Every structure is written in C-alpha cells, then in structure tokens.
Amino acid sequence: MRELVVLSGKGGTGKTSLAAAFASFAKDKILCDADVDAADLHLLTNPDIKQKNDFKGGGIAVINPDKCNGCGICRQLCRFDAVKENYEVDKTECEGCGVCVDFCPEKAIDFPIKKCGEWYISDTRFGKMVHARLGIAEENSGKLVALVRQEAKKLAENNSFDLIITDGPPGIGCPVIASISGASAILIVAEPTVSGLHDLERVADLASHFNISGMICINKYDLNIEKTLEIEEAGKKKNMSVVGKIPFDPIFTKAMICGKTICEYDNKSETANAVKAVWEKIISSPDMNSKGILDFNNIIK
C-alpha cells in the first residue's frame, strides 16, 4: 500500500488544488481528505456521500446533583473555571481533562463521550473518497485524521487498490503528525516567500524526524525567483528533491470557481502541463512506484 500525503507549511499554497489534480491522473486509488479542521477537497470533487458516521472523542464533565455534596474539590481543581458556584459545568469552558472526575470523593461526576464531528465515505468522479468534518471548536483533530486515514486504507484494501492520495492539513501540529505517520512519501507545496521558506523548513524537519521521504513543489515560482532558488537550496540541505515548479496562473482560481481541477478546466495550458510533470516525477520516485498509476485518459474533458 502506497500513500502520498500533500502538505504545506500554511494554508493557501495550492495544496488541495494539486491533490485533486493528481487524483484526476491516477487510477485504482482512494482519495483522502485529512484536513478535518478546514476540509475543502470536496469543493473540487463534489462528493456524493454514501456513508455517514459519527466521530466521538473526549468528554464533558456532568455533575450529578443527587450525589454531589458540595465539597468544592472539583471547583478547586478545575483550572478552566468550568465548575460554577451552583455545581453545574459550563460546557463551553470545560476542556474535558477529567481531573474533576478522578478526584471527586463522591463519584458524583460523569464523563460521557461526546460527538465531535462526522466522517464520510463518498463517491466522486475520481473514485471513492474518505473525508470528515470536525465540529466547531472541537478537539481531537489528530484522532479524527488517524481514523480517516485508517478507513481510507481499509477501503483501498477492499477494492484491491494500492494507492492513496491524501490531502493533508497545513502546518506542523498534531493533525499533520497524524497525517504523515506511516506514509510512503510527502509532497510539500511551498510558495517563494520569506514565510514560505520558513514554513517549508519546519515541515521538512518534521518529516525527517519521522523518517518520511519528502519532495518539494514550488507553486507560483515565478513571482520571486530569488526565493525560489533559496527554496531549492534548502531542499538540497534537507535531502528533498524539487519535483516541479508551477508558474503563477489565474487559471487555478477560474478552475476552482467552476469546481474543477486545473487539468479538467484547461488540459492544454502550460500550467496544466507543469502539474502533469510534477505528478510524473512523483510516481517515478523510489518511494512511489509508477506501475499502473498514471492514466491521463481519465481526465474529464
């Protein structure tokens, strides 16, 4: 089983647009959206949800007034001031740490597991996709990312597919760590800016820490050639090859407005050809065997 995870140091670099474009090239694959906090791959794939599942993780303390004797220990221990004077828990302030549950001498506090979001299995024009939506201000995004990837792997195995294309979350936090663990390779999408270079180095260091092979794609490279060269040099120092440079092109935005990938919108453009070239280099890399994957005929005209 091979999995390519597309990452970026921050949002808005073109990560999702590229992941969707790669899905239009590949066959016998499962598409996975691991950006559960701000999922947007569905905007380009128009999924038809076939299976909806609740995601439960963490709990909120609930005080049983019939058992509570008002000793005040829970109020003393709660660092978030979630337990009020009437010994009711403010759900918006409770962080679900469970300290009050463990130390209540009367065992008067329950800790029911709550619904934090939903995850889905959908049909798209590119094949099946596993994706999710975390509830507003909910925790456990890393746990949901791991669940989505696990379900994508099961789906791939059940369909005898050997490839998963995952649109990962931006940054270097817990959801990103959960998205790259055990992956075959990652593609870091970077922009030629000061912050883009900094963010690239952080993601590269994270991948190195977990011994994940990485590649780099520079999007909008022609906006700042000097920074593009610096990113290429940084890639060499991190032992990551630059598999492609994509020029700035408003066609990306036009394609998104139409709900299409760039290669569906204009398959003959210079930018679309640059995206194809990036994919060809990815699947010919040592970590991503190209056999049976590439199929440009699958692109919707």
N, C-alpha and C positions, 0 to 999 in steps of 0.2 A: 504494500500500500504506500503510495506516494502522496505527499501533501505539500503544496506550495502555499505559503502564507504571505499575503501582500500587506506590507506595513508602511508607516510613515511616522516621522517624529511629531507631527501635528496634523490636525485636520485640514482639508482643503488643498492637498498636494496633487490630487488626481488619482489617489489610490483606488477608490471604488470604480472609477471610470475604466481604469486599466484592468482590474479584476473582472469586470463584466465583459470587456473586450476579449480577454483571454478565454472566458467561458464560451464566447461565440466561435472561437477557433477549435476548441478541444471537443473530443467525443469520448464517450464512456467515462464520464466523470460525474462527481457530485459537487454542487456549488454550496458554499457555506458562508454565512454572514456572521462573523464573530464579534462585530461591533455592536454589542447588545445595548449599550447606553444610548447610542445615537445611530441606529441602523438606517442605512439609506440605499443598500444594494437593491432593495425591492423597487425603488423608483426607476431603475433601468431594466429590471427583469419582469415586472408586472406579474408577480406570482399568483397562482390560483391555489389557495390554501386547501389542502386535502385532510390535514390532521392538525388539530389544535390541542395543546397540552398546557396545564398549569405548571408553573415553576414555583416551588415552595422552598424557602430558605430563611433561617433565622426566625426569631420570635419576638413578641412584645409582651412584657410583663402585665399580668392581670391579677389584682388583689381580690381575694375572696373575702368580703366583709363579714361573713359568718364565722371565719376562722381568725381574722385579724384581731389582735388585742391592743393595737395602737402603741406598741413598744417604741416605735420610731427608728429601729435599726435600719430599715430599708431607706428611710429618708437621709440618715446619716451617711450611708454608704454610696448612695447614688450621686455620682459626680456630674450628672447632667440635670439634676433638679427635676427629674421627671415625676417623682412621687410628691403629690401635693398634700396640703395640710389635712384634707379630708380622706387621705389614704386612697386616693384614686390615681392611676397612672395616666399622665398626658402622653398619648400615643405619638404625638408629633415630636416630643422631646426624648422619648425612650430610645436608646441606641441598641437595645437588645443584648446587652453584655451578660445578663443573667446573674450578676452579683447579688442582687436582692433575693433572687430565687434560692441561691445556695445558702445564704446566711439567715434567712427568715427562721426564727426558732419555732414558729407555729406551723411552718409549711403552708402558709396561707397564700402564697403567690404561685399562680400557674404561669406557664410559659408556652402557650400554643404556637405551633409553627404557622406562619402566615404565608399567603400567596404574594409573591414578589413580582411576578410577571408571567409571560406566556412564551412558549416556543412552538414552532410550526414546521411541518413538512409540506412543501408546496411543489406544484408543477410549474415550470417556466418553459419558454420557448427554447431554452438552452439545456433543459433536462430538469432533474429534481434539485431542490434547494432546501437546506435546513437553515432556519433563521429564528430570531427571537426578539422580544421586546421587554426590557426591564421596566418595572413600574417607576413612576416619578418619585425621585428622592429615595429609591430603594437601594439596599446594599446587596452584597453577594454577586456582583457582576462577574467576578472571576469564576465563581462556581457555575454560573449560567453559561459562560463561554466554554468551560470544560464540558458541560453537558451537551451543548450544541455540536461541538467537535466530535464527541463520542457518538452521538446519533448520526452524524454525517458518515462516520467510519462504518457504523452498522449498516447504513443504507447502501454504501458503496460495496460492502461485502455481500449483502443480499442480492445486489444486482450484478455481481461479478465484475465490478469496475475497480480499476487500480489507481485512480487519480481523484484527489480532492483539491479544489481551488478555493482557498479561504480568504475572504476579505477581513483582515484583522483590524483591531481598534488602533487609534493613534496613540503616541506617547510611549512610555516605558513602564507604566504602572501594572498593577495586579492583572487586569484584563489582558494586557499584552503578554505577560509572562504565561498566563493560562492558554493563550492562543498559539504560542510557538513551541511549547513543550512537546517533544516527540515529532516535530515536523521534519520533513525531508530537507526543505530549504526555505529561506525567506527572501522576498524581494523588497528592498527598501526604496520607496519613491521619495526623492528629495528635490527641493527647489534651490536654485542658485542664489541664495541669500545668506546673510550672516547667521540668522536663526536657523535656516535650512541646513547649513553646515554643522552647526552645533547639535541640532536635533538628530542628524544623521549619525554623528559620532556616538551619541548616547544609545541609540538603537543598536548600532554595530557592537558596542561594548556589551550590551545586554545579550545579544545573540552569541557573542564569543563566550560569555560567562556560562551559557547553557550548551556550548559546543554545537550550535546550529549553524550550518553553512549559509552564507549570505551573499546576495547580489545587489547591485545598485542600478536604479534607473533614474536619470536626471530629467525631470519634466520642466518645460519652459526654459531649456538650457540656454537659448539664445538671448534671453533677457539680461544676462550678466555672464559673459564669457569668462571673466576673471574668477568669479566664484565657481563656475563650472569646473575650471581647471583645478581649483582648490579641492573641490569635492572628489575629483578623480584622484588627486594625490592622497587625500585622506583615505579613499578606498584601498589604495595600494598598501598604506600603512596598516590597515585593518584586515588585509588579506581578502578583500572583497573586490570582485571584478565589476566594472561598469558594463552592463549588458546592453545599454542603449541610451540615447539622448533624444528626447522628443521636443520639437520646437513649440513655441507658444503659438496657439491657433484658436481663434474664437469658435471654430467648428466643434470643439468639445462642448461648449455651452449650448450651441444650437442643437447638438445631438441630445443632450440631457433634457432640453425643453421638449423634445419630441419623444422622450422616453426610450431612446435608442443608444446603442454603443456607437462610438465614432466610426467603426468599420461598417456598421449597418447603415449609418447616415450617409457616408461618402467613402466607399470602399477603394476608390482610386486616388484619393488625396495623398500628398506627401506625408502628412502626419499619420494617416492610417497605415501607410507602408512602414513608417518608423515603429509604430506599435507592433505590427506583424514581425518586424525584425527583432524586436525585444523578445517576443514570445519564442521565436525560433532559437534564439540563443539560450533562453531558459531551458527549453526542453532538450537541448543538446548538451547541457551542462552535465558533469559527472553525477550530480545528485538527482537529476530529472531525466530519466531515460525517455527518448523521444518516440520509441516504438509504439505505433498505434494511437498516438495522441493527436497529432496535428491534422486538421481537416478543414481547409478554408472553404470547402464546398458547403459547410454547414452555415456559413454566414447568410443571414436573410437579406435578400436584395431589396 
